[in-house]
Amino acid sequence: MSIAPGNVTAAGLLEGLASIVGASHVLTDEESRTFYSTDVFRQADVLATAVAQPGTVDELQAVMRLCARHKVPTVVRGGGASYTDAYLPVRAGTLTLDMSRLTRIDINAEDLYVTVEPGVTWAALYEAVSARGLRTPMWGPFSGLAATVGGGMSHYAVNYGSGLYGVSAESLLGMDVILASGEMLSTGSGGGMNSLPFYRYYGPDLTGLFVGDAGALGVKARMTLRLMHKPAGFAASSFGFPSGENCLKALMEAARLGVVAQNFGLDPRQQKTALTRMESASPLEAAKSVFLSAPNPLDGAVQVLRMGMAGRNFLKNAVYSAHFSTEGLTAAEAKLKLSAVRAIASKYGAEVANTIPTYFNANPFMELLPILGPNGERWKPTHGVLPFSAVLKHHADFEALLVEYRDRMKQNRVQLTRMLMFFSTNAFIYEPTFLWEDERTIYHRRVYPAALLPRVTEHPANPAGRALVKELKGRIQELCSRNGASHMQVGKDYPYLASRKPGTRALVMDLKQLLDPDRLLNPGALGLPP
């Protein structure tokens, strides 16, 4: 693959950036430009011309004004966990904005909201508000040690709390957004002359314009999220199922109860990945985490004892598994909700030790270990968000695709696993994940935990496997489109604009023209012209 250097820098840009953020926070060396132009899946065809790291919102706004004057295209990088080209440059001369220094958190415990800068990770936010006995309703994805709140609003995020409270945007009250011109726009009640950012809805929902936009309409400078008192009660159960259909039916029927805080289903290979993560942890540290996360010492001791008795073999004979967590003001309330879930899941499978959801509740945010598989494979997820009525058909279509490609996948050392999850009471995420033997990129070398990387198997380049992944990804997208799926983390990968009805497509393009007439903000995102 030929790589354009992307170092066609506008005259005066680098000097202007250095005067705003400091010379040490303007990166122009080739290694940095390569790393910041590479996501989990691939390296961009065009490298960023430079990387700027603003340390305050004022600096961020000044950088945006500078770029507007010089007509410099920009992309925003948060935690860097994207695999959909979300922050990869497509135009020469693009500036990458690294948000990692924008980490301010302001908690308003009286009015129950928190305002954060875009570089705040979900893990840092959870820790900060937990110290006050508080929580955001949706409180982060698995990747919350790296994934940022800014990224979660630009691309949506789901997992912890999503069973009850939906995607990340449903916990959002408003934002300060910097437009392509460098001007600041405040949404929600925070857009009023003398109003606090405590409420989202007053007139048109301007906040919604900038949610899930992949950074194509504005740069998020501050976000305000709703807070709630952190539930004291927690309960969890796990089930093994003889088939994928049984697992899916149990998940969907449980979703309709409206009592599950978080959930996930795993196919056999994903179960191995989850168990591998648990096995990589120190048993004493894992037991300590579970004990300290329990509502009281007695419950903590019981949970640790159950984990010890179950060992790590409790799911190795199950074909699929599903894991459910409930919460409440008290442990009794959480257990009452869980009893209703158990009654449903028991119709389709058998209950097993709840080791996995208990462990993940105590250790919710993982390092980015999944970017390499259990045997050092490259990793690339994809997904579709489906209505319940389409899930079983989509599963059958996917199973048929696996049969069609089985021999070629084996020949080219490509595997597919699946994670399954519902959020709220009306949406289902079907997430196939590719694992294939291939050489590492600069992303893996710099992001994977350095102490663990030498222990991970390294593979030679496998261009045929990589090409098959691309081909299969396209076929899966065809299934998603045929079955009416939506997508999160659209980036430049999913066919958002191409799949919209003509009136919707025209409105989105008109908004882009109004807010960003020179197409400087993340060119190519959402399928918009670069």
Buried (B, 14 or more C-beta within 10 A) or exposed (E): EEEEEBBEBBEEBBEBBBEBBBEEBBBBEEEBBBBBBBBBBBBBBBBBBBBBBBBBBEBBBBBBBBBBBBEBBBBBBBBBBBBBBBBBBBBBBBBBBBBBBBBEBEBBEEEBBBBBBBBBBBBBBBEBBEEEEBBBBBBBBBBBBBBBBBBBBBBBBBBBBBBBBBBBBBBBBBBBBBBBBBEBBBBBBBBEEEBBBBBBEBEEEBBBBBBBBBBBBBBBBBBBBBBBEBBBBBBBBBBBBEEBBBBBBBBBBBBEBEBBBBBBBBBBBBBBBBBBBBEEBEEEEBBBBBBEBBBEEEBBBEBBEBBEEBEBEBBEEBBBBBBBBBBBEEBEBBBBBBEBBBEBBEEBBEEBBBBBBBBBBBBBBBBBBBBBBBEBBBBBBBBBBBBBEBBBEBBEBBEEBEEEBEEBBEEBBBBBBBBBBBBBBEBBBBBBBBBBBBEBBBBBEEBBEEEEBEEBEEBEEBEBBBEBBEEBBEBBBEBBBEBBBBBBBBBBBBBBBEBBEEEEBEEBBEBBEEBBEBBBBBBBBBBBEE
